[in-house]
Amino acid sequence: MTGGQFQNLPNSFQLDGTEKEEFFNAAGLVTERLESEEVEWARVIFEFYKRIDFPGFVVDELSNVHSLNSYMVELLEIEFEKPF
C-alpha cells in the first residue's frame, strides 16, 4: 500500500478529525507537531494567503481543513454565524 493510499483509507471509513488522528495513532503513525513547527507553519500559511489572488485553502496530513481565504469563502458561499 502506498502512502497516498494509506492516507485515503480513513476517508473510505468516513472518519473525521479526532477519529482520523486515532486511526493514524493506532497504526503507529503519530502526527504530533512541536510548538515551534506550528509557529513556522502559521508564518508559511500567512505568506501563502498574502501572495495569492485566487481561492485557496490549507489542509493537514489528515485532510482536515485548517483555513481558507476570503476568495474561497465567496466561491463556496459560506455564511458565518454573527457574534452576539
Secondary structure as the mmCIF struct_conf table of DSSP 4:
data_model
#
loop_
_struct_conf.conf_type_id
_struct_conf.id
_struct_conf.beg_label_comp_id
_struct_conf.beg_label_asym_id
_struct_conf.beg_label_seq_id
_struct_conf.end_label_comp_id
_struct_conf.end_label_asym_id
_struct_conf.end_label_seq_id
HELX_RH_AL_P HELX_RH_AL_P1 GLY A 3 SER A 12
TURN_TY1_P TURN_TY1_P1 PHE A 13 GLN A 14
HELX_RH_AL_P HELX_RH_AL_P2 GLY A 17 ALA A 26
TURN_TY1_P TURN_TY1_P2 ALA A 27 GLY A 28
HELX_RH_AL_P HELX_RH_AL_P3 GLU A 35 ARG A 51
BEND BEND1 PHE A 54 PHE A 54
STRN STRN1 PHE A 57 VAL A 59
TURN_TY1_P TURN_TY1_P3 GLU A 61 LEU A 62
STRN STRN2 VAL A 65 LEU A 68
HELX_RH_AL_P HELX_RH_AL_P4 SER A 70 LEU A 75
TURN_TY1_P TURN_TY1_P4 LEU A 76 GLU A 77
HELX_LH_PP_P HELX_LH_PP_P1 PHE A 80 PRO A 83
#
